[in-house]
Amino acid sequence: MGFPGGIYPFEEPWIRAALEADPAVQQLEQAYARDYPPVVHGQLAFDLATGRLLRKATLPREGHLLNDLVVTPAGDVVVTDSEGSTLHRLPAGGSALEPLPVAMRWPNGIAISPDGATLYVAEVETGILRVDLASLQAAPLERPARLSLLGIDGLYARDRELVAVHNWHFPSQVVRYRLNTTGTRIERVDVLERRDPRFVLPTTGAIVDDWFCFMANTQVNRFKSGVIVPGPPIQPIQMLRTKL
């Protein structure tokens, strides 16, 4: 997507894993990957008004997959590294990614609490971790005994709610989790969308006012090492929205 409103090709066919606008500094933050030689993973920042590349921080080796990101109130960018099983932080005004000493397994989606104090990180095969940004102490988000939080890709926060896109171990679905007043436990579950025939690996989206807008049919399972795996024709991406 171009700036403003146009569509332009990127110089190289990297996988764009996550995008987030930072209105405070008018920048678009982006995590990206190239999964064929030479393997490169990194984080970019663009000027929202012009599209000019402002910053590029890379991890030029295998063993990483920068997947999703959030921007903290301080302007730091925190990125999940799925294959590295950790988080990286790019400090505001910095130029290098710093690994954070937080142990986790295959982190994917990431959200930040409205007060900016807590990260919520989706571990695809485990559940959701709460990470205190000040101490970097992590603990599982508490949940009812019969509720599974496996297979979450995109994860988003609004007020005392988390919106999650499940696409691994369940029929693909979009779920809202209502939290307690301290943000430490799930108290209510609302399934917003499930078993939609248009779903083909829904992944990520954004909260816009009272709507959750998301990519319904990414078909990312059809791409490997920079090429399309043989099969049915790739379909145009469909953007859907559901009321929150």
Protein Blocks (a to p, Z undefined) as FASTA:
>chain_A
ZZehiacddfbdcddfbdcddfknopacdddddfbdcdddddddddfklopafbdcdddb
ehiacfbdcddfkopacdddfklopaddddehiabdcddddddehiabdcddfklpaccd
ddfklmccdddfklopacdddddfklccehiabdcdehjbccdddfklpccddddddddf
kopacfbdcdfbghiakbghiabdcdehjaccddfblolmmggghiaceddddddddddd
ddZZ
